[in-house]
């Protein structure tokens, strides 16, 4: 099993064989999570700290469950009541936590690049749980696992990513991962939500849903990130749904067996029709949530193995 990374800061630095290693191990953890006894000792004796500087439900719960099922001691740092609110810098916070000798640090931050900065200051493994508009690597990995389990492969598929691409770190991470795995990617969005220069990623750009969804295997919807918008990007939610919200009529342009995905939280009746989101024959949205726990278990397990190996090598060097 090949996984050389010291931290998981983004998909950009992962090779295709490393991505496959994560997905293969995550597949095994899916089976573990479906058992009555869901315990493993992969992180026994290790400490995991979750630092979420942005609100999160799915991701934080998923990382916490993943750590506990692997046997780690998990601490959720309440950022709202921490020294960050008293003016402490991110670097000082990192140095303070580093002095407590954690093994895994899971960080979500509103600023792009903040997690990379933090990783340079600590001795433990750092996992990026989403930083600004930059990346959300575990979301892209869980999406890849969901696609692979539904379609039997993660190569040579036509994948449409639709909606608020300009503000989405999920779109960026998926774009990189699906590109590395040799898929045909289409981006569908109104011109105001299509970032400049995105065509350089080797994807096809559309501003019409039916044309963009023609013959697609996977339809990936995105949340409208109104909290990141500083202006009028869409005329109204009603108009947006009419043109870019996924409903049965628009989905009919895709392949008959196309699957529907959404990273959550969903705005029903804005990004996706509620009936379609609940359609067990087309929607894999609940599977995405399930795969999230397994993928995060796999990522932390692989990073912990590398961390132990690195510490063992250092110890052997000291004793030599």
N, C-alpha and C positions, 0 to 999 in steps of 0.2 A: 504494500500500500504506500503510494508516493504522496507525501505532503511535507514540504520543506519549510513552510512559512513559520516565522517567529511570532508574528501577529496576524490577525485578520482585519486589515484596514480597508480593503476593497477587493473587487474582482480583478481589477487591472493587473495586479501582480501575480495572479494565479495562472499556472499553465493548465491546458486541457486535462492532462493526466491527474493533476491535483484536484481539479473539479470533480472528475470521475471518482477519485478516492473518497471525497466527502460524500458524494451521492451513494456510493456502494455501502459505506459504513452506516449512513443514515437509514438506508433500507433495512439494515439489521435492527436498528433502534426502533423503527416503526413496529416491527414484530414484538420487541420487548414492551413497548408502550401499550400494546393491545392485550398484554397478559394481566392477570389479577395482581401478581407481585411484579412491580415495575422497577425494582432496584438493581443497580450495578455498582461496582466499586471502582470504576475507572478514575474517579476524582477523590477517592477516599483519602482523608487527611489534608486535602487542599482547600484553600479559601477563595471564594468568588465574591467580588464586590460589584453590585449593579449601581451605576451612577447615571441617572436619567435627568438631564437638564431640560428636557422637553417632555410634555405629557405623553403617556403611552399606556395602552391597556394590553393589547395582544403581545407586543414584543417583550415588554417587561415580565408579564406573567409567563410567557414562553421560556425566556432565559432562566427565570427563577425555578420553574418546574424542571427544566433540563438539568440544571446544576444539582438540584436535590435528588433527582432520579439517578444521577451519576455518583452520589455519595459525598458531594462537596458541602462545606459549611458556607451557606449563602447569606450575604448581608445586603439588604437594600438600603442605599444611602438616601435619606430624605433630603433632597437638594433644597427644597423650599424652606427647610429649617436648618440648613447648614451654614458654615462660615462663608460660603459663596455669597449669601445674601448680606453678609457684613462687609463685603468688599474684597474678600480674598481672591487672588487671581487663580486661574485654572492651573498654572504651573505650581503654585504653592499648595494647592489642594492635592495635586499629583504627588508632590514630594512628601506631604503629610501621610497620605495613604501608603506610599512606598515604604515609609518607615515602619509600617505595621506588617510588612512582608506578606501581602496577598499573593496569590498565584495566578488568578485570572481577574481581569478588570473589564467589565462590560460597560461601554459608554455610549450614550446618545447625547448629541449636542446641537444647538441651532446654528452654529457657525461651521462652514465648510473648512476642513483641515484641522479642526481643534483636536480630533482624536489622534491624528498623526503626530501632532505636537506633544500630546500627552504620552504617547508611546515612546518618544525619545527620552523621557524623563524617569521612566519606571523600569524596574527589573523583571516585572511579571509579563505574562502574555496579555495583550489588549485586543478586545473584539469590538469592532465598530458596529453599533446598533443603529446607525443612521447619523450622518453629520451634514446639517444644512441641506444644500442642493447637490452635495457631492456624491456620496454612495450609501447604499444599504445592502451590503454583501449577503447577509444571511437571508434576506427576502428574495434576492435573485437565485440563491441556491435552493431555497424551498420551492420556488416557482419551477425551477429546472427539475427537481425531484417529482413534483406534481405532474408536470408534462411527461416525464419519462415513464411514470407509472401508468398514466392514462393512454399514452400513445405507443409505448414500447420502445421508444428511442428519444434522443435529445438532439439528433442531427437531421439536416436536410428537411426541416419543416418550414412552413410559411407561417410566421407569427406576426399578428397585428397588435401594436401597442397604441391605445387610443385615449385621447383626453388631454389632461394638463401635463404635457411633456416638459414644458419650460421650467416648472417648479419642482419636478419629480426626481428625487434621488433613486427611487425604485426603477424608473424608466432608464436612467443612466446605467445602473448596475446590470439590469436585464439586457440592455443593448450590448454591453461589453461581453457578458457571459454567452448570450445567444450567438453573437458574432464569432467568438472563439470556438464555438461548437458547430460552426458552418451551417447556420440557418439563414433563411431569407427573411429579412425583417422589414416590416412596413410601419411607418409612423403616421397616425391619422390624428389631426388636430386642427382647430381654427388657426389662421396665421398668427394671431396674437399670442397663442400658447405653444408655438413651434419655435424652439430656440435657434438662434443664428448659427450657421456652420454645422448643424447636426448631420447634414448630408455627407460629411466627410467620414462618418462612421460606416459608410457603405450600405445605408438603408434607403428604402424608397419612401418618398414623402407624398402624402395625400391630404387634401382638405375636404374630401367627400367620403362619408362612411361607406356607402354601398360600393363605390369603386375600389376603395382600399381593402374592404373585407372579401372581395371576390376571390374565391378558391382558398381561403385561409384555413389552416389546421387548428390554430390557437388564436383566441381573441382575448387580449389582456386589457381590461379597463383600468383607468387610473382615477384616483380621487381628485376632485377640484380643490386645490390647496389655497383656500381663500385667505388663510392666515399669512401666507407668503406673498399675497398680491398687494401691490401698492398702487392701485389704479384700476381703471375699468377695462378688464381683459375680456369680459363677455357682456353682451347687452343685458341679458337676464337669465336666470336659471331655467325658466320655461323655454326660452329660445334655444338655449344650449341643449336641453334635452331633446327638443324637436330635431335638431341637426346632428348632434353628436352623442346623445344618450343611446345606449344599446337596448333595442327592443326586438321582438320576433321578426318584424318586417326587415330590419337592417341585417339581422343575423342570417336571414335566408340567403344572402349573397355568399356567405362562407360555405365551406364543405358541410354536407349533412351531418358528419360526425365531429364537427368542430367543437372544441371545449371552450367554456367561458370562465375567465379568471378575474379576480379583483383583490388587491392587497388588503383592503379594509382600512378604516371603517367606510362603509358604503353610504352614499346619499341616494337612497331609493327614489326613483322618479326624477333624478337629476343626471346621474352618470349611467344608471342601469335600471331597467324595469324590474320591479320587485318580484313579479311572477317568474321572470327569466332567471333571476338570481337564486330562486328556490327550486328551479327545475333540476331534479336529480339526474336527468338524462343528459343535460348539457353543462350545468354548472359544477365546477370543482372547487368552489370557494371554501366550503367546510374542510375539504381535503387539504387545502393550502394551510389552514390553521393547524391541522393535525401534523402535517409534514414539517411545520415550523419547529415544533418541539424536537422532533427526531434530527433535523438538520443542525439545530443548535447544540444538541448532545454530541453529534459527530464532530462538529467544529471544535468544541471545547475538549473533547477526548483527544483529538489529533494534536491540538496546540499543547495540551498537558504532556503528551508523550515527548514532543520536541523539547519542552521546558525541562522535563526530567533528564532527558539525554544531555542537554546543554549543561545542566547543573552537575550531572555525574561526571562529565568530561572535565569541568572546572575543578571539581574535587579531586579527580585522579591526577590532574596537573599539579595541584597543591601538594599532594602526597608524594608525588614522584621526586 
